[in-house]
Amino acid sequence: MQSPYMAPDPSSTGINPKLLGLICYLGCFVTGFLLLIFEKKSRFVKFHAMQSVIGTVAVMIINIVLGFIPIIGWLAGVLFAPLTLILWVLLMLYALQGRWFKLPFIGSIAEQQSRLF
């Protein structure tokens, strides 16, 4: 779901916040977690970093659960992997465009949690 358009606020690191938003997704939860620690100012970067961390954990849990379900779960896992890759690339592109794209359910949690950091 797309939030109303708001221009990304400047980053405390001095790096373009759009580029930092892309980097949040580039290294899955690792870069997301690091940017949560180092970014002090930009809500845009904090949101994408938190969405990256929560999204990665959710994908890992889904993959583990699908791995325990014989045949049907394995087939679903084979279909889930490329869909996850496509979603991740789209999230990187949206962040690079400066868009506040919220994933269903995860995006709302990420928005709330990013305010705490």
KARADA-V154956 format. One record per residue. N is the residue number from 1. RES is the residue in one letter. SS is DSSP state (H for helix, E for strand, L for the rest). PSI is psi in whole degrees, -180 to 180 (999 if undefined). D_LAST is the distance of its C-alpha to the last C-alpha in whole Angstrom. Layout:
N_RES_SS_PSI_D_LAST + N_RES_SS_PSI_D_LAST
This chain:
1_M_L_135_23 + 2_Q_E_125_22 + 3_S_L_163_20 + 4_P_L_145_22 + 5_Y_L_127_22 + 6_M_L_133_20 + 7_A_L_141_20 + 8_P_L_136_17 + 9_D_L_155_16 + 10_P_L_150_16 + 11_S_L_148_14 + 12_S_L_-14_13 + 13_T_L_-15_15 + 14_G_L_-1_18 + 15_I_L_151_19 + 16_N_L_124_20 + 17_P_H_-29_16 + 18_K_H_-42_19 + 19_L_H_-40_20 + 20_L_H_-36_16 + 21_G_H_-41_16 + 22_L_H_-43_19 + 23_I_H_-31_18 + 24_C_H_-41_15 + 25_Y_H_-22_18 + 26_L_H_-40_21 + 27_G_L_26_20 + 28_C_H_-133_18 + 29_F_H_-20_16 + 30_V_H_-55_16 + 31_T_H_-34_15 + 32_G_H_-46_12 + 33_F_H_-43_11 + 34_L_H_-41_12 + 35_L_H_-28_11 + 36_L_H_-36_7 + 37_I_H_-46_8 + 38_F_H_-26_10 + 39_E_L_124_9 + 40_K_L_-19_8 + 41_K_L_-47_10 + 42_S_L_115_11 + 43_R_H_-34_9 + 44_F_H_-49_12 + 45_V_H_-43_11 + 46_K_H_-40_8 + 47_F_H_-49_10 + 48_H_H_-34_13 + 49_A_H_-45_11 + 50_M_H_-40_9 + 51_Q_H_-35_13 + 52_S_H_-45_15 + 53_V_H_-51_13 + 54_I_H_-41_14 + 55_G_H_-42_17 + 56_T_H_-44_19 + 57_V_H_-42_18 + 58_A_H_-43_20 + 59_V_H_-40_23 + 60_M_H_-44_23 + 61_I_H_-44_24 + 62_I_H_-43_26 + 63_N_H_-39_28 + 64_I_H_-46_29 + 65_V_H_-45_30 + 66_L_H_-32_32 + 67_G_H_-25_34 + 68_F_H_-13_35 + 69_I_L_114_37 + 70_P_L_145_40 + 71_I_L_-67_42 + 72_I_H_-43_40 + 73_G_H_-39_36 + 74_W_H_-41_37 + 75_L_H_-41_38 + 76_A_H_-38_35 + 77_G_H_-37_33 + 78_V_H_-36_35 + 79_L_H_-32_35 + 80_F_H_-36_31 + 81_A_H_-53_30 + 82_P_H_-32_32 + 83_L_H_-38_30 + 84_T_H_-42_27 + 85_L_H_-44_27 + 86_I_H_-44_28 + 87_L_H_-42_25 + 88_W_H_-40_23 + 89_V_H_-42_25 + 90_L_H_-42_25 + 91_L_H_-39_21 + 92_M_H_-44_21 + 93_L_H_-42_24 + 94_Y_H_-43_22 + 95_A_H_-40_19 + 96_L_H_-28_22 + 97_Q_H_-8_23 + 98_G_L_20_20 + 99_R_L_143_20 + 100_W_L_69_18 + 101_F_E_120_19 + 102_K_L_126_18 + 103_L_L_148_20 + 104_P_L_139_21 + 105_F_L_-57_19 + 106_I_H_-40_17 + 107_G_H_-39_16 + 108_S_H_-42_15 + 109_I_H_-44_13 + 110_A_H_-40_11 + 111_E_H_-43_11 + 112_Q_H_-46_10 + 113_Q_H_-32_7 + 114_S_H_-23_6 + 115_R_L_-22_6 + 116_L_L_-22_4 + 117_F_L_999_0
